[in-house]
Amino acid sequence: MSLTEAAENQTERVTLEMSRGAVRATLAMTGGGLDNGRRAVMDALAHFRDALAQAATKRMKTGKVSLTTFAEQSHGQREVVSLDDKKLTREVSKQLQRYGVTFAVERSGDARTFHLAGADAQVMAHALDRATKTIDDRAARAAAKVSLADRIKEKVETKKASRGAEKLDKMVEHERPKSRGRN
């Protein structure tokens, strides 16, 4: 047996022993059998499922939340904005939900106080601008509808008046005695 053949045999035995050791270690870690291996895989999948559910729950807690939930979620500065107008409050709330901002609303009489995370202060300013624009647009459309309704009403009244005058004229003509040609 040559030196190279001896080295090859030795390498083969070391490799074989290392693989046996790796298999033993794997079986020891999983508990010794295939059933435990399946259990380990199932446990890992359960942890993954729980992480996904937690991420989904966290995602759902954006928008309008209670003050206690907001206090738990917010870290750092808190911005507070007070609004008195109900329409503006509703519209700002819709805009903030559209933008995915987490906020809480505190009620005190007619006033509403919005609590936001400090990073969302610029979003609140933008939401206020959009809300006032939306309310103004709605008021303009309502005024246009009222104006159109008034114009239609005037036309209907003038039409009725002119038809009434025409009917009156026809009635007067029918009531006049007609001359029969005898004189």
C-alpha positions in Angstrom: 0.0 0.0 0.0 1.4 3.2 -1.1 1.4 6.4 0.9 -1.3 8.0 -1.3 -3.6 5.0 -1.0 -3.2 5.2 2.8 -4.0 8.9 2.8 -7.1 8.3 0.7 -8.3 5.5 3.0 -7.7 7.8 6.0 -9.7 10.6 4.4 -12.5 8.3 3.6 -12.8 7.1 7.2 -12.7 10.6 8.6 -15.4 11.7 6.1 -17.5 8.7 7.1 -17.1 9.4 10.8 -17.9 13.1 10.3 -21.2 12.3 8.5 -22.2 9.7 11.1 -21.5 12.4 13.8 -23.6 14.9 11.9 -26.5 12.5 11.6 -26.3 11.7 15.3 -26.3 15.4 16.2 -29.2 16.1 13.9 -31.2 13.2 15.4 -30.3 14.4 18.9 -31.5 17.9 18.2 -34.8 16.8 16.7 -35.5 14.3 19.4 -34.4 11.1 17.7 -36.9 10.4 14.9 -38.8 11.5 11.9 -41.9 12.2 13.9 -40.0 14.7 16.0 -38.5 16.2 12.8 -42.0 16.8 11.5 -43.0 18.3 14.8 -40.1 20.7 14.6 -41.2 21.7 11.1 -44.8 22.2 12.2 -43.6 24.2 15.2 -41.6 26.5 12.9 -44.6 26.9 10.6 -46.8 27.7 13.6 -44.3 30.4 14.7 -44.3 31.8 11.1 -48.2 31.9 11.1 -48.3 33.7 14.5 -45.8 36.3 13.2 -47.9 36.9 10.1 -51.1 37.2 12.3 -49.3 39.7 14.5 -48.2 41.7 11.6 -51.7 41.7 10.2 -53.1 42.8 13.6 -50.6 45.6 13.8 -51.5 46.7 10.2 -55.2 46.8 11.2 -54.5 49.1 14.1 -53.9 52.1 11.9 -56.5 54.8 11.4 -58.8 55.8 14.3 -57.9 53.9 17.5 -58.8 54.5 21.2 -56.7 56.7 23.3 -55.3 53.8 25.3 -54.3 51.9 22.1 -52.7 55.1 20.7 -50.7 55.6 23.9 -49.5 52.0 23.6 -48.5 52.3 20.0 -47.1 55.8 19.9 -43.5 56.3 20.8 -41.9 59.7 21.0 -43.7 63.0 20.5 -47.4 63.4 20.3 -49.1 66.2 18.4 -52.5 67.5 19.5 -54.9 69.4 17.2 -58.3 70.7 18.3 -61.2 71.2 15.9 -64.7 72.6 16.6 -66.5 72.1 13.3 -68.2 68.7 13.0 -68.1 68.5 9.3 -64.4 69.3 9.3 -63.7 66.8 12.0 -65.5 64.0 10.0 -63.6 64.9 6.8 -60.2 65.1 8.5 -60.9 61.7 10.1 -61.6 60.2 6.7 -58.5 61.8 5.2 -56.2 60.5 7.9 -57.6 57.0 7.6 -57.0 57.2 3.8 -53.4 58.2 4.5 -52.9 55.3 7.0 -52.2 57.5 9.9 -52.8 56.2 13.4 -54.7 58.7 15.5 -57.1 59.0 18.4 -60.0 61.4 18.9 -60.8 62.8 22.2 -64.3 64.4 22.6 -65.0 67.3 24.9 -68.4 68.9 24.3 -68.6 70.1 20.7 -64.8 70.2 20.3 -62.7 67.2 19.1 -59.1 66.8 19.8 -56.9 64.7 17.5 -53.9 62.9 18.9 -51.2 62.0 16.4 -47.6 60.8 16.4 -45.1 63.6 16.0 -44.0 62.3 12.6 -47.5 62.6 11.3 -47.9 66.4 11.9 -47.2 67.2 8.2 -49.8 64.7 7.1 -52.3 66.3 9.5 -51.7 69.7 7.9 -52.2 68.1 4.5 -55.4 66.3 5.6 -56.8 69.6 7.0 -56.1 71.3 3.6 -57.8 68.5 1.7 -60.7 68.4 4.2 -61.4 72.1 3.9 -61.2 72.0 0.1 -63.6 69.0 0.0 -66.1 70.8 2.3 -65.9 74.0 0.2 -66.4 72.0 -3.0 -69.5 70.3 -1.5 -70.9 73.7 -0.4 -70.3 75.1 -3.9 -72.1 72.1 -5.5 -75.0 72.5 -3.1 -75.3 76.2 -3.9 -75.2 75.4 -7.6 -78.0 72.9 -7.2 -80.1 75.4 -5.3 -79.4 78.0 -7.9 -80.4 75.6 -10.7 -83.5 74.6 -8.8 -84.5 78.2 -8.4 -84.0 78.9 -12.1 -86.1 75.9 -13.0 -88.8 77.0 -10.6 -88.9 80.5 -12.2 -89.2 79.0 -15.7 -92.0 76.7 -14.6 -93.9 79.6 -13.0 -93.5 81.8 -16.1 -94.7 78.9 -18.3 -97.7 78.3 -16.0 -98.5 82.0 -16.1 -98.3 82.2 -19.9 -100.4 79.1 -20.3 -102.9 80.4 -17.8 -103.1 83.7 -19.8 -103.6 81.7 -23.0 -106.4 79.6 -21.4 -108.1 82.7 -20.1 -108.0 84.3 -23.5 -109.5 81.2 -25.1 -112.2 81.1 -22.4 -113.1 84.7 -23.1 -113.3 84.1 -26.8 -115.6 81.1 -26.3 -117.9 83.2 -24.0 -118.4 86.1 -26.5 -121.5 85.8 -28.5 -120.7 85.2 -32.1 -122.5 87.2 -34.7 -124.5 85.1 -37.1 -124.6 87.2 -40.1 -128.1 88.7 -39.5 -128.1 92.3 -39.2 
